Amino acid sequence: MCRNPALADERARKRGELLDATEEKLAPIVTAVAAGRLSGAGKIGLRVGRVLGKYKVGKHFHLDIADTSLTVTRDRDRIDAEAALDGIYTLRTTASADELGTAAVIDAYKNLSRVERDFRSLKAIDLDLRPIHHRLTDRVKAHVLICMLAAYLTWHLRQAWAPLTYTDEHPPHREDPVAPAARSAAANSKAARKTTTDGDLPARSYQALMAHLATLTRNDLQYGEVGPIVATLAVPTPTQRRAFELLDTAIPLAVRQPEQPQPKATNPQLNRGFVRPQGRNFGLDEHPDQRRHREADHRQDGFEHRPRLQGVFHRHVEIP
């Protein structure tokens, strides 16, 4: 059994505000009944019921409703009995006292907030698990598995990029396990100045950092019509360079393309040397010069021929 003084004070404050707001809304009804403008126990009860249903503290009041009178008083005994339990909660576990002490059980319970935060990240904030556009059981399971792996990667990225975000890098240890969590002085300073701990780079949220990293582009430069294509990476910003340094990896120049599936072997007895036409060349191999002239004609007509590159912005520039 635990008692949190901060939680007890918060519940006492909320209960007092709700009681005061309920009495404030009931006062005009009591005045109308006393003046004779409102009569009938049924009508009075409907008006009172709407007020009690709004603030949900009707159990703490004594109500005496008649056709021509209305009396409202607080139930002091019930209020005091509830106030005596403010801040008290019970934690039940199957672990023995030798395995987990009282403080360890409370810490494990409070750490459930991290699990809830990760589920919010999985469902809405970072990964958008829902909606699921699959119906077959195997495909739904595969979709959830991929999202769980992405959530695991997101957790590691948040930890690695903590110096660039508002994350508290060194949260203080709580001496009292029931005390509310507090941020370190360095984290408060980082949030106030909106810069990193060392003060050299701007601090961002995790989503803002991901959006900033997405501006790192790769441009393909071609010298002349038939010249070589040179992949050129845009100059990274200090934040982008620092992000890859924290990951202990170099900035990639290209994204690894997935391996293409091997074509199925055909039976020569059934095929008998026949080549299925591909496109409009009817199975004839295109000469490299023909392909080069065709691509040059497409570029003159305003069409651009370039391979797709997933994950990196791709731009084709010709230099005469």
Secondary structure, 3 states (H helix, E strand, C coil): CEECHHHHHHHHHHHHHHHHHHHHHHHHHHHHHHHCCCCCHHHHHHHHHHHHHHHCCHHHEEEEECCCCEEEEECHHHHHHHHCCCCEECCCCCCCCCCCCHHHHHHHHHCHHHHHHHHHHHHHHCCCCCCCCCCCHHHHHHHHHHHHHHHHHHHHHHHHCHHHECCCCCCCCCCCCCCCCCCCHHHHHHHHHCECCCCCCECECHHHHHHHHCCCCEEEEEECCCCCEEEEECCCCHHHHHHHHHCCCCCCCCCCCCCCCCCCCCCHHHHCCCCCCCCCCCCCCCCHHHHHHHHHHHHHCCCCCCCCCCCCCEEEEEEC
